[in-house]
Amino acid sequence: MGSSSEDDGSLVVKEENMGEDGMDEDMDPWDDHPRRSAFSPYRPVTVLTNLQRGNIQTQTSQAEPDDFTLHNRAAMGELSAQDLREVEVDEVDGHGFTPLMWASHYGQLPTARLLLQHRAKADIEGEDGETALLLAASNGHHEIVKLLIGCGADPCHTDHLGNTGLMFAAHGGHSHTAHELLEHGADPTASNLSGASAFSIAVARGSKQVQLILERSLLKLLEPS
């Protein structure tokens, strides 16, 4: 799985040298140090864009649709109901991702809907707690976020390091996604293992629209009932 040496501002990433409290003994999570084995918005992108890196060919006149796996075709939005006959719709690939997770990451709304209609589970987790909702949120696919929540996905789900879909939306500056999550009960006060919240991430990343949406949501919490 890929990693990033770029400072991600506030999202917690998994480090190899952890102390008893779960935090790196030698590294401030806010410092700009190399990230090893990190799950951030960069990680699912690194995994799933193997399609675009040439590891799996996506644009070739020789390749036929049947040459691609169920997961690849989900990512490309090329699944049909016929493709889902007599297959395990929630089959995981070598990275623990389901076809729904691939479709959600790439914003393939019709494919995500088709998979859910064929009883794909919305809350299956990858090896670090990734779900289809977190992958969709990290890329700003708010319509898929809404679809997944409507099919039972938890808007407050966290990965293994405490990052929520709302935090990923804040990190990416995805205001529509942040709004969708808040409308469906996402907790704007939640914090990850480094103590960062969606709001602090929005501030650190300069995500002004997300910051405004979160400010309004937080102010509503302070209003007398």
PEFENTA-V537576 format. One line per field, one symbol per residue. phi: phi as a letter, one per 30 degrees, with the letter a starting at -180 (. if undefined). burial: + if it has 24 or more other C-alpha atoms within 12 Angstrom, else -. A space follows every 10 residues. Layout:
phi = ???
burial = ???
//
This chain:
phi = .dbbcddcib ddbdcdccdd dicddcbddd ddcecchccb edddddddde ecdjdbdcba dddceddcde dddddcicdb eddcdhbddc ecddcicced ddddddidde dddddddcid ddcdcddcid beddddddci ddddeddddd cjdddcecdd cidceddddd dcicdddedd dddcjdddcd bcdcidcedd deddcidddd edddeddddd ddddd
burial = ++++--++++ +++++----- ---+----++ ----++++++ +++++++++- +------+-- --------++ +++++++++- --++----++ ++--++++++ ++++++++++ ++++++-+-+ ++++++-+++ ++++++++++ +++++++++- +-++++++++ ++++++++++ ++++++++++ ++++-+++++ ++++-+++++ +++++-+-++ +++++-+--- -----
//
